[in-house]
């Protein structure tokens, strides 16, 4: 009993220490005081920071003033032209109030008064200079940030044949403006918060008021506010902190760098999370079938989109089960193979010293290594190395008698099938699960594959994405919503939003549209 109590006290103490360490760099909440004390405080805070500039001058030749900014993230030219140059002119003025100063003298569009040291540090760190004036107990934050940012480019990981060619970039203001340019309604709400005691990363939550469920918005907001960490460097940090089942290989939050995809999910009643410093936004909640939908499904004919979607489902199964089926059949169930094919496989495996399961694992691991090498190498030589490496190693392995030719064919088809999955994170999950399926097939045959499929189905049924079923609308079954899962219905028939996310505003268009519109434009689902 005493030992258990001591353990609990020790854990509580460790938790408090960790929380203190995370929060120890939180900004001081002391208010600004006299001019000299403020300058001394900021010089001590930014000690050994050579990029922080303290520029003192005389305000209209009457009062002492100082502007503090960080070189490289503040617009120095604008500071000189719109702040220093006009304010250093001598004017006959016995007294100037801060309000008159802001309204009549400051030639900067975005100006904000701050009274806390914490707010001043926040402003300086984001590139907005702080102006301190003698005999004033408030500072002035000037909206003169100037960040170097990448231009808008086509997303590399989500390229397409038809549709918009622009993607998010690392600048949060640019990303939010892209959302605003597509969804021009003021119902699009954008809430921002700071996460990370050191990085103070801006995280934005976007949703459409009146479409997104308020319970969902509150849940996402609460999960974001509970994050206590020293820094956020990429949206994956946020994803791991707020997902429902962190030990599952399947992603419960979708990541995309395309504004059109983010807006399509906003229109369905979902929320989008944007993180400063990364072009990848997060969408929640999602279902497993969201990971198998691509933007081109909706930018082409519905018949073409349906055909491609069916191909995607077929090759998803091939990517997961093809190597394990080959191992099970050649090891335990030879009677299922036609005699001619069985003789051909036996002849090719005659000189192979390894059983089929070892052969499959060896080839799969080699293929995954070549694929990762192609991704990490420079773009100019990455694709060449991966393709040439696969051809050379595969041919040499067959000639050396280490693997059989049918196994090379199976692994190659499996690799091609994995590229059919439009979401990279979903493809990685399937690639990971392929190995335990091969082990089950090598030990138990087809029975092991069936056991693996049942375990996988149970796991997917138990998953939730912000409380929403991961296999919706298949489980629980929503018959009307299958029109955007098993096939892609014409847009003029997709009158309703998904009920799990868009029930607050279910109807997205009036019925009776399409080739034979009905009279009256009645609303229906």
Backbone torsions as a table, in degrees:
resi	resn	phi	psi	omega
1	UNK	NA	-48.2	179.8
2	UNK	-63.3	-38.5	179.9
3	UNK	-64.5	-40.9	179.1
4	UNK	-64.5	-41.6	178.6
5	UNK	-63.2	-41.6	179.5
6	UNK	-64.7	-36.9	177.8
7	UNK	-65.2	-41.9	179.0
8	UNK	-63.7	-42.4	178.5
9	UNK	-64.1	-38.3	179.8
10	UNK	-65.8	-43.3	179.0
11	UNK	-64.4	-39.6	179.1
12	UNK	-64.5	-39.8	179.1
13	UNK	-65.7	-42.9	179.4
14	UNK	-63.1	-38.7	178.9
15	UNK	-64.7	-41.4	178.9
16	UNK	-65.9	-38.2	179.0
17	UNK	-65.5	-42.6	179.2
18	UNK	-62.9	-42.8	179.5
19	UNK	-63.8	-37.6	178.7
20	UNK	-67.4	-40.4	179.6
21	UNK	-64.4	-36.8	179.7
22	UNK	-69.5	-36.2	-174.6
23	UNK	-95.7	2.2	-173.2
24	UNK	-68.7	-21.5	178.7
25	UNK	-95.8	13.5	178.2
26	UNK	-65.0	148.1	-171.9
27	UNK	-70.3	141.0	179.4
28	UNK	-64.2	141.9	-177.8
29	UNK	-96.8	15.6	179.3
30	UNK	-70.7	143.8	178.1
31	UNK	-80.3	162.6	174.8
32	UNK	-68.2	144.7	-178.8
33	UNK	-120.5	-127.7	-180.0
34	UNK	-76.3	162.6	-175.9
35	UNK	-60.7	-47.8	-177.6
36	UNK	-65.8	-40.5	178.8
37	UNK	-66.9	-37.0	177.9
38	UNK	-63.6	-44.4	179.7
39	UNK	-62.5	-42.8	179.3
40	UNK	-63.5	-39.5	179.2
41	UNK	-63.9	-46.0	-178.5
42	UNK	-69.0	-33.9	177.5
43	UNK	-67.3	-35.1	177.5
44	UNK	-72.3	-36.2	178.8
45	UNK	-65.9	-42.8	-177.8
46	UNK	-99.4	34.7	175.5
47	UNK	-66.5	140.6	-178.2
48	UNK	61.4	28.9	174.7
49	UNK	-114.5	93.4	-173.5
50	UNK	-72.0	-17.2	-179.1
51	UNK	-87.9	-5.0	177.8
52	UNK	-90.2	125.6	-175.0
53	UNK	-105.3	129.4	173.4
54	UNK	-110.8	105.3	-176.6
55	UNK	-110.6	110.5	179.7
56	UNK	-95.8	147.7	178.4
57	UNK	-160.6	174.0	178.7
58	UNK	-102.3	122.7	-179.2
59	UNK	-75.9	111.8	-177.8
60	UNK	54.4	24.9	179.5
61	UNK	71.3	10.7	-175.1
62	UNK	-115.0	-44.2	-173.7
63	UNK	-120.5	150.5	173.6
64	UNK	-75.6	143.8	179.2
65	UNK	-149.0	159.0	178.4
66	UNK	-148.2	138.9	175.0
67	UNK	-113.7	133.1	-176.9
68	UNK	-119.7	126.9	178.6
69	UNK	-152.3	166.1	179.0
70	UNK	-103.9	123.5	-178.9
71	UNK	-68.3	130.9	179.1
72	UNK	108.9	-27.6	178.6
73	UNK	-119.4	0.4	174.6
74	UNK	-114.0	149.2	-179.2
75	UNK	-80.8	95.5	-175.5
76	UNK	-66.0	-38.7	179.6
77	UNK	-61.8	-42.0	179.2
78	UNK	-68.3	-35.7	177.5
79	UNK	-61.4	-44.4	-179.1
80	UNK	-68.3	-39.1	-173.6
81	UNK	-81.8	-41.8	-171.0
82	UNK	-104.4	-8.8	-178.5
83	UNK	-119.2	-65.6	-174.3
84	UNK	-65.7	-48.3	-174.7
85	UNK	-60.7	-50.9	-179.7
86	UNK	-73.3	-29.4	-175.2
87	UNK	-83.5	-14.3	179.0
88	UNK	-90.8	-3.1	176.2
89	UNK	-72.6	139.4	-179.3
90	UNK	-79.7	126.0	-179.2
91	UNK	-129.2	140.2	177.2
92	UNK	-73.2	97.6	-176.1
93	UNK	-147.8	113.6	-177.6
94	UNK	-74.7	-35.7	-176.8
95	UNK	-149.7	136.9	178.6
96	UNK	-131.3	125.5	177.9
97	UNK	-87.2	158.3	-178.3
98	UNK	-65.5	-38.3	-179.5
99	UNK	-64.5	-46.0	177.0
100	UNK	-62.1	-37.2	179.7
101	UNK	-61.7	-45.6	-179.2
102	UNK	-67.0	-40.4	-172.6
103	UNK	-79.9	-34.7	-168.9
104	UNK	-113.1	-25.7	-171.2
105	UNK	-108.5	-25.6	-174.0
106	UNK	-84.3	119.8	-178.4
107	UNK	-98.6	50.0	176.7
108	UNK	-130.1	132.7	-173.8
109	UNK	-68.1	-39.6	-175.6
110	UNK	-107.9	104.8	-177.6
111	UNK	-129.1	137.8	-177.5
112	UNK	-142.6	135.6	176.4
113	UNK	-86.6	136.1	179.6
114	UNK	-128.2	145.1	-177.4
115	UNK	-123.0	-8.8	-179.4
116	UNK	-109.5	147.5	176.4
117	UNK	-61.5	-36.8	179.5
118	UNK	-60.4	-42.5	179.7
119	UNK	-67.2	-35.7	177.8
120	UNK	-64.4	-45.6	179.9
121	UNK	-64.2	-39.2	177.8
122	UNK	-61.3	-41.4	-179.6
123	UNK	-67.5	-45.7	-179.6
124	UNK	-63.0	-39.7	-177.2
125	UNK	-68.5	-24.9	178.8
126	UNK	-93.2	7.3	175.5
127	UNK	96.1	-0.8	-179.5
128	UNK	-94.5	114.8	-177.3
129	UNK	-62.0	154.3	175.8
130	UNK	-112.0	130.4	178.0
131	UNK	-108.1	120.9	177.8
132	UNK	-108.4	136.2	-176.4
133	UNK	-124.9	140.6	178.9
134	UNK	-62.1	140.6	179.4
135	UNK	69.0	15.5	175.6
136	UNK	-119.5	132.6	-179.6
137	UNK	-94.0	14.9	175.6
138	UNK	-131.8	147.5	174.9
139	UNK	-100.8	172.2	-178.2
140	UNK	-124.1	120.6	176.2
141	UNK	-92.1	124.3	-176.3
142	UNK	-104.5	127.3	-179.4
143	UNK	-78.1	72.6	-177.0
144	UNK	-125.6	37.4	177.2
145	UNK	-73.9	144.8	179.0
146	UNK	-144.8	97.1	-178.5
147	UNK	-97.5	142.8	170.3
148	UNK	-77.3	124.2	-176.0
149	UNK	-136.3	156.2	178.3
150	UNK	-76.7	143.2	178.5
151	UNK	-70.3	162.9	179.8
152	UNK	-70.3	125.4	-177.3
153	UNK	-130.8	169.9	176.5
154	UNK	-74.4	133.9	178.7
155	UNK	-60.8	131.1	-178.7
156	UNK	-76.6	-40.6	-175.5
157	UNK	-80.2	-13.1	-177.8
158	UNK	-133.0	51.9	179.2
159	UNK	-74.2	155.6	-179.2
160	UNK	-148.7	166.2	179.8
161	UNK	-83.0	-39.5	-178.0
162	UNK	-129.5	146.3	180.0
163	UNK	121.3	178.5	179.1
164	UNK	-59.4	148.0	-176.9
165	UNK	-106.6	8.0	-176.6
166	UNK	-107.2	152.0	179.2
167	UNK	-132.2	168.8	174.7
168	UNK	-63.3	157.6	169.5
169	UNK	-128.6	-171.8	-172.3
170	UNK	-74.0	-14.0	179.7
171	UNK	-83.9	121.2	-176.9
172	UNK	-67.1	-36.4	179.6
173	UNK	-65.3	-37.2	177.5
174	UNK	-67.0	-42.1	-178.4
175	UNK	-64.8	-44.2	178.9
176	UNK	-67.0	-33.8	177.8
177	UNK	-66.7	-32.1	176.8
178	UNK	-66.7	-37.3	174.4
179	UNK	-65.3	-43.1	-179.8
180	UNK	-64.7	-32.5	-178.7
181	UNK	-69.8	-29.6	178.9
182	UNK	-86.4	-48.5	179.8
183	UNK	-103.7	100.3	-172.5
184	UNK	-89.5	-1.8	-178.6
185	UNK	-74.3	142.2	174.5
186	UNK	-68.4	-6.2	175.6
187	UNK	-69.5	-16.5	174.8
188	UNK	-73.0	112.1	-178.1
189	UNK	-103.7	140.2	-179.8
190	UNK	-130.4	112.3	179.5
191	UNK	-110.1	136.1	-177.8
192	UNK	-118.2	153.3	175.8
193	UNK	-151.6	162.1	179.2
194	UNK	-105.0	131.6	178.7
195	UNK	-131.2	135.7	180.0
196	UNK	107.2	117.4	-176.3
197	UNK	-69.2	-27.7	178.7
198	UNK	-97.5	-49.4	-174.2
199	UNK	-78.6	-27.8	-177.2
200	UNK	49.3	51.4	-176.4
201	UNK	-74.3	134.1	177.6
202	UNK	-81.4	125.5	177.8
203	UNK	-118.9	131.3	-174.9
204	UNK	-114.3	134.3	174.4
205	UNK	-109.4	119.1	-178.6
206	UNK	-114.3	139.2	177.4
207	UNK	-160.3	164.9	177.9
208	UNK	-103.1	116.0	-179.3
209	UNK	-65.5	130.5	-177.7
210	UNK	94.3	-14.0	176.5
211	UNK	-110.0	-49.0	178.3
212	UNK	-73.7	143.9	178.9
213	UNK	-70.1	131.5	-178.1
214	UNK	-63.4	-33.7	177.0
215	UNK	-62.3	-40.4	177.3
216	UNK	-64.0	-43.5	-179.4
217	UNK	-62.2	-44.4	179.5
218	UNK	-64.2	-40.0	-179.6
219	UNK	-65.4	-44.4	178.7
220	UNK	-63.9	-42.5	-180.0
221	UNK	-62.5	-43.2	179.7
222	UNK	-64.9	-39.9	178.7
223	UNK	-66.0	-37.4	177.8
224	UNK	-67.6	-40.2	-178.2
225	UNK	-70.5	-22.1	179.8
226	UNK	-78.6	-9.8	-177.1
227	UNK	-72.2	123.0	174.9
228	UNK	-125.2	106.5	-174.5
229	UNK	-150.0	160.5	-177.6
230	UNK	-77.1	-27.3	-178.5
231	UNK	-164.4	151.0	174.6
232	UNK	-118.6	116.2	-178.7
233	UNK	-105.6	-19.8	-179.0
234	UNK	-157.3	162.3	-176.9
235	UNK	-65.8	-19.2	176.6
236	UNK	-61.7	-32.3	176.1
237	UNK	-58.1	-45.9	179.5
238	UNK	-66.3	-42.7	-177.2
239	UNK	-59.2	-44.8	-179.2
240	UNK	-68.8	-27.2	-177.6
241	UNK	-78.9	-24.7	-171.1
242	UNK	-118.1	-2.7	-178.6
243	UNK	-74.3	157.8	-173.8
244	UNK	-73.7	-44.8	-174.6
245	UNK	-124.4	88.7	-175.8
246	UNK	-69.4	-16.3	-178.4
247	UNK	-93.1	5.1	178.0
248	UNK	-89.4	142.0	176.9
249	UNK	-73.4	-14.0	-177.6
250	UNK	-89.3	135.4	178.7
251	UNK	-73.7	135.4	176.1
252	UNK	-101.6	0.8	175.8
253	UNK	-132.7	132.9	-177.7
254	UNK	-89.8	138.4	176.3
255	UNK	-112.3	137.5	179.2
256	UNK	-149.0	151.1	175.2
257	UNK	-115.6	18.8	179.5
258	UNK	-108.2	123.5	178.2
259	UNK	-62.9	-34.4	-178.4
260	UNK	-67.1	-36.9	177.1
261	UNK	-68.5	-42.8	178.5
262	UNK	-59.7	-41.8	-179.4
263	UNK	-69.3	-34.8	178.1
264	UNK	-63.3	-37.3	177.5
265	UNK	-73.9	-33.6	174.7
266	UNK	-60.7	-40.0	-179.8
267	UNK	-69.9	-15.9	176.0
268	UNK	-90.2	-0.8	178.7
269	UNK	96.1	12.0	178.1
270	UNK	-92.5	172.1	178.2
271	UNK	-113.2	152.6	-179.9
272	UNK	-122.7	133.6	179.9
273	UNK	-112.7	122.0	177.5
274	UNK	-108.8	138.5	-177.2
275	UNK	-122.3	132.5	178.3
276	UNK	-63.8	132.9	176.2
277	UNK	96.9	1.4	178.8
278	UNK	-143.7	143.4	177.8
279	UNK	-83.5	-4.4	-175.3
280	UNK	-92.6	117.6	176.5
281	UNK	-95.4	162.2	-178.6
282	UNK	-114.6	140.0	179.5
283	UNK	-121.3	132.8	179.2
284	UNK	-148.5	148.8	-8.9
285	UNK	-81.6	166.8	178.1
286	UNK	-134.0	172.3	172.0
287	UNK	-122.0	170.2	179.0
288	UNK	-60.1	-35.0	-177.0
289	UNK	-75.4	-18.1	173.3
290	UNK	-64.0	-31.3	-179.5
291	UNK	-73.2	-14.4	-178.7
292	UNK	-104.8	8.7	178.0
293	UNK	-105.3	135.6	179.0
294	UNK	-115.3	159.6	-177.2
295	UNK	-64.5	-28.9	-177.7
296	UNK	-73.3	-13.8	174.6
297	UNK	-60.1	-28.9	-175.8
298	UNK	-105.3	-6.7	179.2
299	UNK	-101.3	5.0	176.0
300	UNK	-126.5	177.5	177.5
301	UNK	-57.0	145.4	-178.2
302	UNK	-64.1	-27.7	176.4
303	UNK	-70.0	-41.8	176.5
304	UNK	-65.6	-42.6	178.8
305	UNK	-62.4	-39.6	177.8
306	UNK	-65.5	-43.0	179.6
307	UNK	-61.9	-45.6	-179.7
308	UNK	-65.1	-36.3	179.4
309	UNK	-66.1	-40.4	176.5
310	UNK	-64.3	-41.0	176.1
311	UNK	-59.8	-37.9	-179.5
312	UNK	-64.2	-42.5	178.5
313	UNK	-65.4	-41.4	-179.4
314	UNK	-63.2	-46.3	-177.3
315	UNK	-76.4	-20.2	170.3
316	UNK	-62.1	-46.4	176.2
317	UNK	-63.3	-38.5	178.8
318	UNK	-65.9	-40.0	180.0
319	UNK	-63.0	-35.0	-177.9
320	UNK	-83.9	-38.4	-165.6
321	UNK	-113.1	-16.3	-172.6
322	UNK	-59.6	-49.9	178.8
323	UNK	-62.4	-39.6	-179.7
324	UNK	-68.1	-36.2	175.8
325	UNK	-63.7	-41.0	178.5
326	UNK	-63.0	-44.0	179.7
327	UNK	-63.9	-43.6	-178.2
328	UNK	-65.2	-43.7	-176.6
329	UNK	-69.3	-45.8	-177.6
330	UNK	-72.4	-21.0	-177.5
331	UNK	-94.7	-44.0	-171.9
332	UNK	-116.8	-26.6	-167.8
333	UNK	-126.1	54.1	-179.0
334	UNK	-62.9	-24.2	-178.8
335	UNK	-66.8	-15.7	178.9
336	UNK	-80.4	-13.1	-176.6
337	UNK	-95.8	135.9	174.8
338	UNK	-56.5	148.8	-172.6
339	UNK	-59.0	-44.1	-178.2
340	UNK	-63.0	-44.3	179.3
341	UNK	-67.3	-37.3	179.5
342	UNK	-64.3	-39.7	177.3
343	UNK	-64.7	-39.4	178.7
344	UNK	-64.6	-43.5	178.9
345	UNK	-64.8	-41.9	179.9
346	UNK	-63.1	-40.0	179.0
347	UNK	-65.0	-40.1	-179.6
348	UNK	-71.1	-26.5	-179.2
349	UNK	-93.1	3.2	-175.2
350	UNK	-62.0	-38.5	-177.4
351	UNK	-96.2	1.9	-178.3
352	UNK	-83.9	123.3	-175.4
353	UNK	-82.6	-8.1	-173.7
354	UNK	-104.8	150.6	171.1
355	UNK	-67.4	166.7	-174.0
356	UNK	-62.8	-36.3	-177.9
357	UNK	-66.7	-41.5	177.5
358	UNK	-66.2	-40.9	179.1
359	UNK	-61.0	-44.8	-179.1
360	UNK	-66.0	-45.2	179.4
361	UNK	-62.6	-41.3	-179.3
362	UNK	-63.1	-44.6	-179.4
363	UNK	-69.5	-39.6	180.0
364	UNK	-65.5	-43.0	179.0
365	UNK	-63.9	-41.6	178.9
366	UNK	-63.9	-42.0	179.6
367	UNK	-64.0	-42.8	178.8
368	UNK	-64.8	-37.5	177.6
369	UNK	-64.3	-42.6	178.1
370	UNK	-64.3	-39.4	179.6
371	UNK	-65.3	-44.6	179.1
372	UNK	-66.4	-36.6	176.9
373	UNK	-62.9	-39.6	178.0
374	UNK	-65.3	-32.1	178.7
375	UNK	-73.2	-40.3	-174.4
376	UNK	-79.9	-26.3	-178.6
377	UNK	-71.5	161.0	175.7
378	UNK	-55.1	148.3	-172.5
379	UNK	-58.9	-33.1	-175.6
380	UNK	-67.3	-30.2	-176.1
381	UNK	-117.3	-7.4	-175.9
382	UNK	-62.6	-50.2	-178.5
383	UNK	-65.7	-39.1	-179.9
384	UNK	-63.9	-43.1	-179.0
385	UNK	-65.1	-42.2	-177.8
386	UNK	-66.5	-44.0	-178.6
387	UNK	-70.0	-50.0	-179.6
388	UNK	-63.0	-40.6	179.1
389	UNK	-61.4	-42.3	179.5
390	UNK	-64.8	-42.9	-179.7
391	UNK	-65.9	-47.5	-176.0
392	UNK	-66.5	-48.4	-177.5
393	UNK	-65.7	-40.8	179.1
394	UNK	-63.5	-46.9	-179.9
395	UNK	-64.6	-42.9	-179.6
396	UNK	-65.7	-37.7	179.5
397	UNK	-65.6	-38.8	178.2
398	UNK	-67.0	-44.8	-179.5
399	UNK	-66.0	-32.3	179.2
400	UNK	-79.5	-8.3	179.6
401	UNK	78.9	18.2	178.9
402	UNK	-81.3	-36.3	177.4
403	UNK	-134.5	163.2	179.6
404	UNK	-95.5	157.1	-180.0
405	UNK	-63.1	-41.3	177.2
406	UNK	-59.1	-35.3	178.7
407	UNK	-65.6	-38.7	176.7
408	UNK	-61.7	-41.4	179.2
409	UNK	-64.2	-43.6	-179.6
410	UNK	-62.3	-44.8	-179.6
411	UNK	-65.7	-38.4	179.2
412	UNK	-65.2	-44.5	177.8
413	UNK	-63.7	-37.7	177.9
414	UNK	-63.7	-42.1	178.4
415	UNK	-63.3	-41.9	177.5
416	UNK	-64.4	-39.9	179.5
417	UNK	-62.7	-36.3	-179.5
418	UNK	-67.0	-25.7	178.5
419	UNK	-75.8	-10.7	178.4
420	UNK	-75.6	-17.9	-179.8
421	UNK	-77.0	119.7	-172.3
422	UNK	-69.9	-25.5	-177.8
423	UNK	-100.2	124.9	-175.3
424	UNK	-62.4	-40.5	-178.0
425	UNK	-67.2	-35.0	176.3
426	UNK	-68.4	-37.2	176.5
427	UNK	-63.0	-38.4	178.0
428	UNK	-64.5	-40.4	179.1
429	UNK	-60.8	-43.9	179.2
430	UNK	-66.0	-39.4	178.6
431	UNK	-63.7	-37.0	177.9
432	UNK	-67.1	-42.3	-177.6
433	UNK	-72.9	-16.1	179.8
434	UNK	-62.5	-34.7	-176.2
435	UNK	-71.0	-47.1	175.0
436	UNK	-63.3	-30.2	176.4
437	UNK	-66.8	-37.4	176.9
438	UNK	-65.5	-41.5	178.5
439	UNK	-63.2	-43.2	178.1
440	UNK	-63.0	-40.5	179.2
441	UNK	-66.7	-37.3	-179.6
442	UNK	-71.3	-23.5	-177.9
443	UNK	-97.2	-42.9	-173.4
444	UNK	-115.5	-3.9	-178.4
445	UNK	73.7	-147.1	-179.9
446	UNK	-62.3	-30.1	176.3
447	UNK	-60.9	-40.0	177.4
448	UNK	-65.2	-37.5	178.0
449	UNK	-64.8	-42.5	178.5
450	UNK	-63.2	-41.5	177.1
451	UNK	-60.9	-41.7	179.0
452	UNK	-64.8	-41.6	179.3
453	UNK	-64.2	-41.5	178.8
454	UNK	-63.7	-44.7	178.5
455	UNK	-62.2	-39.3	179.1
456	UNK	-67.0	-40.7	178.5
457	UNK	-64.3	-40.9	177.9
458	UNK	-62.9	-42.6	180.0
459	UNK	-62.7	-43.6	-179.4
460	UNK	-66.5	-35.5	177.8
461	UNK	-67.4	-27.6	-179.4
462	UNK	-84.4	-15.4	-176.5
463	UNK	-74.3	149.5	175.6
464	UNK	-135.1	147.0	172.0
465	UNK	-118.7	101.8	-174.2
466	UNK	52.7	44.1	176.3
467	UNK	85.7	-10.2	-179.1
468	UNK	-89.8	139.8	-179.5
469	UNK	-58.8	137.2	-174.7
470	UNK	-73.1	-25.5	-179.0
471	UNK	-100.4	12.7	176.3
472	UNK	-64.3	143.1	5.0
473	UNK	-94.2	15.5	179.4
474	UNK	-79.1	-39.9	178.0
475	UNK	-142.2	105.8	2.5
476	UNK	-72.0	150.3	-173.4
477	UNK	-74.4	124.0	173.5
478	UNK	-122.6	96.3	-170.5
479	UNK	-56.3	-44.1	-176.2
480	UNK	-67.3	-25.9	-177.3
481	UNK	-86.8	-2.6	174.4
482	UNK	-68.6	-12.2	-179.8
483	UNK	-64.7	-15.4	177.1
484	UNK	-121.3	22.3	178.4
485	UNK	-122.0	-67.6	179.7
486	UNK	-71.8	-30.4	176.8
487	UNK	-143.8	171.0	178.3
488	UNK	-111.1	106.8	-179.2
489	UNK	-70.9	158.8	173.8
490	UNK	-59.0	147.6	-177.7
491	UNK	-60.0	-32.2	-178.6
492	UNK	-74.4	-5.3	174.5
493	UNK	-103.4	-10.2	-178.1
494	UNK	-91.1	76.0	-173.0
495	UNK	-82.3	-21.8	-173.8
496	UNK	-117.4	155.9	172.9
497	UNK	-84.3	163.5	173.4
498	UNK	-57.5	131.9	-173.6
499	UNK	-66.9	-29.2	-177.2
500	UNK	-70.9	-26.1	-177.5
501	UNK	-116.4	-26.3	-174.9
502	UNK	-115.5	24.8	-177.2
503	UNK	-66.3	-25.4	179.5
504	UNK	-65.0	-28.1	178.0
505	UNK	-144.5	80.2	-164.2
506	UNK	-70.2	-40.9	-172.2
507	UNK	-90.3	127.3	-177.9
508	UNK	-104.3	-11.7	177.2
509	UNK	-159.4	163.1	178.4
510	UNK	-81.0	149.1	179.1
511	UNK	-76.4	172.8	178.4
512	UNK	83.6	11.3	177.1
513	UNK	-91.1	169.1	-179.9
514	UNK	115.4	-161.4	-174.9
515	UNK	-66.7	-28.9	179.7
516	UNK	-125.9	74.7	-175.4
517	UNK	-64.1	142.4	176.2
518	UNK	-83.4	157.8	178.8
519	UNK	-79.2	143.3	174.0
520	UNK	97.0	-21.5	178.2
521	UNK	59.2	47.4	-178.3
522	UNK	-66.5	148.4	177.9
523	UNK	-88.6	133.7	-179.1
524	UNK	-164.5	174.4	-177.6
525	UNK	-121.4	NA	NA
